[in-house]
Amino acid sequence: MNVDKFPVNDHDMYHAHVYFEQETVTFATMLCEKAAHLFGLSMGRVHRRKIGPHPKWSCQIIFTSNDFNMLIPWLENERNGLTVFVHAVTGNNLKDHTDMAYWLGKPQDLNLSIFKADA
């Protein structure tokens, strides 16, 4: 996993997962809503439980390479200490969540066992 690299715009599609907890759910929700509104992006549900490989509650923002150079610096500046997991969407979930994965903030351990079928 690219734990030391700032996200790189090398792919067509991306997801950004904003991680939060009970204490930060309001801020995280507003952050995702604001990003969706400002950049005309799709925002997923605000999950108040762990879902998929994610070790914390999260909300997903779907974006493309065309949005990347505006969204990523904005998220880095606005995240207020929240961790944001950014990964490519290529169709290979395991590689997307490892080789093509980047972090804004503190990296987290993902539950990659759900992707064993992709290996």
Secondary structure, DSSP 8 states (H G I E B T S, - for coil): --TTS-----SSEEEEEEEE-GGGHHHHHHHHHHHHHHHT-EEEEEESS--TT-SSEEEEEEEEHHHHHHHHHHHHHHSTT--EEEEE-SS-HHHHTTTTEEEESS-----GGGGGGG-
